[in-house]
Every structure is written in structure tokens, then in C-alpha cells.
Amino acid sequence: MGNPLRKLFSGAAGLRRGLLLYGPFLGAGVRVDTLSKDFRYVRVSMGMHWYNRNYVGTHFGGSLYSMTDPFYMLMLINNLGGDYIVWDQSARIDFVSPGKGRVFAEFELTDAMLNEVRAATAGGDKYLPTWPVTVRDGAGNTVAEVSKTLYVRKKRDHHTPASGRSAP
């Protein structure tokens, strides 16, 4: 018969449903508006609410960051497959202008980005790509610039020690 919850949360549509219920996103008011079937494009938004507003009446910076947090990692995991380790390594956010009303961020994973990752990790080396994300308001004005650095490495064969030599 199968697990109906597994089916409900599988694939891009299922991940999107799960992210809509994810506590930190619910608490910040973040919505995943679009997640393409091939995990190559994501669009998120966040409305202005009493619970994500700061002291001066604009979007709380932590909420602006949280709307950009896991997406490049999730996109890479779903495009590279189980042979890779992918983590968010670090991030930097620059607040450019006050965010009011609904704000948006878009993520796109291109063939060039994937090819770059595969080439850089082919020998088992770690790779730390840094990719930008822009948070914009409804008029298209930049609210924040985020730089996301990921950690990517191809998994080692269980029969090969970390030194790269074959096991006896």
C-alpha cells in the first residue's frame, strides 16, 4: 500500500509542501512560491507581519536571511544526487534598503554552475562555491544582498581510505 506521507512529501512538489510547514518559515512568514520539478529554480516571498517586523517597522534582518537559507543546498543535493555531500558553509548579508511589504528572492541553478561543481569535486576535493541571492521588494528595489557559500564534496568510496590509496 505504501506510506501516503512519503508520497505527499516526495519530489519538488512534496518538498515545497514540507517547506510551507517548516517551523522557521512559518514563524517568519516565508512562503515557497515556486519550486521547479527539476530543482533548478526557486522563488520565495515573505509578507510584512507584526511578528517579522523590527523596532523601526521594517522586515527583521533574521527573517530576511532565513528566506534565503537552505535553497542552494537543497537544489544542489537534488541535482547532484547521493554521491555528494552538500552543506551550507557560510553566508553574508548586506542590508541595502528598508524592506517593507512583500519581499522576494529567486534562486537559479544553471548547467554552468553544476558543471563547475562537478569538475571541482571530481578528484574528491571539497569545493566552496559562493553564489549571490538578491532580496527585492514588490517594486524590484534591492532590500538585501546575500552571499551563500556551500561546502560540496564527492563522497569517498568506503573501500578507499581518506589518503586516496587503495585499502589492502
Buried (B, 14 or more C-beta within 10 A) or exposed (E): EEEEEEEEBEEBEBBBBBBEEBEBBEEBBBBBEBBBEEBBBBBBBBEBEEEBBBEEEBBBEEBBBBBBBBBBBBBBBBBBEEEBBBEBBEBEBEBBEEBBEBBBBBBBBEEEBBEBBBEBBEEEEEBEBEBEBBBBBEEEEBBBBBBBBBBBBBEEEEEEEEEEEEEE
